Amino acid sequence: MNRYQIGGVNYQIDPAYDTPEYRSSAQRAPTQPLVVAPSRLVEVSFPVFEESKVLPRDADLCHQFPQEPIGERIRVTGRLLGSDGRPLVGQLIEIWQANAAGRYRHAVDDHPAPLDPNFSGAGRVLTGPDGGFQFLTIKPGAYPWRNHPNAWRPAHIHFSIFGRLFTERLVTQMFFPNDPLLEYDPIFNAVRERRARERLIARFDWDTTEEGYALGYRFDIVMGGHLGSPLVAS
Amino acid sequence: MLPTPSQTVGPFFSFGLAWMVPQEPVDTGFVVEGVVVDKNADPVGDALVEALWVANGQAAFARSLCEPTGRYHLRITASGNEVASPILVSVFARGLLQRLVTAMYLTDIGDELLCSLDPLRRQTLIAKPTPTGYAFDVILSGESETVFLAW
């Protein structure tokens, strides 16, 4: 497990596989302890991603169709950093999300909310020289799920980041500030440390809010060596 | 800085992640295929399987989205004897709050990791030859569970 030491205190960053409040973890979480691999086995670099495969329009989820999607237009801006605070440059970030009504463009999603013909919910971008990235999209809606009675997921955007090394590969979710559903979400709360959970919440940002056009949110992502980085003091 | 924690990939990722799966058949190298199953041996039809390997000193990557039958299919674009063992495999799925990582060996080379495992568990990391490549099933949980790695 990934533990970090700050001010002499150990923090467990990542959620445990076996989290009973998250019902489907019961059938899928491993029951045996993880085996610690020799570092030379897992410290493999990802291949350099072909830049030509990501186009500027891939980061603009509001203009992938002839018409614009319905919803509250938002600009999500952030930086991708190593745990030492240094920017990670030229890294691929993939995002996917529900539409403004809380429906995914996926055959298995049977939530009775409308699909938006002008919204795919998928985007990608490469980080710039300062590790920066930006997406233009719409705010996703909350949606019900079957985890427990009257269960609702708070609005979120899924993020996938590779990192430089295999050990850094990260899939996570970005949430929105002041969402009343956060308190009740077993996935968000599976991260037991409050300070680590706060990393998952974007903050509203006037500087990137564009007058008359879109609200700005900032979401910085800090890569660790998930699954068990060394203790790092910072 | 405190790192960003992991969260589940969820069930509805295909429209966002399938773009990296080759659309046309590739005929170089060999295929690794298998099923991902849960504690009840039921197929995990919504798993994402990724492989990272090194061949001739170069890293390469492939991604597969499981079919409803739990079956995945990865094209390793090098020949079996060019690929360094093991191939690193990540499995993401609804119900998994972090990915699971395992190591797939094309042959039992008896390295430090394999030698540290008891014989039955060791077998979960050894792929089986097939006419087109190798078979490698991933058992997420239960008695015959695949060996998963940390570092």
Interface residues (C-beta under 8 A of the other chain):
Chain A: M1 N2 Y4 I6 Y11 I13 D14 P15 A16 Y17 T19 Y22 S24 S25 A26 Q27 R28 A29 P30 T31 Q32 L34 V35 V36 A37 P38 S39 L41 V42 V44 S45 F46 P47 L81 S83 D84 G85 E94 I95 W96 A98 Y104 R105 H106 V108 D109 S120 G121 A122 G123 R124 H158 S160 F166 T167 R169 L170 V171 T172 Q173 I187 F188 A190 V191 R195 A196 R197 R199 L200 I221 V222 M223 G224 G225 H226 L227 G228 S229 S234
Chain B: M1 L2 P3 T4 P5 S6 Q7 T8 V9 G10 P11 F12 F13 S14 F15 G16 L17 W19 D38 K39 N40 D42 V44 D46 E50 L52 V54 Q58 A59 A60 F61 P86 L88 S90 F92 A93 R94 G95 L96 L97 Q98 R99 L100 V101 A103 E112 L113 S116 L117 R121 L140 S141 G142 E145 T146 V147 F148 L149 A150 W151
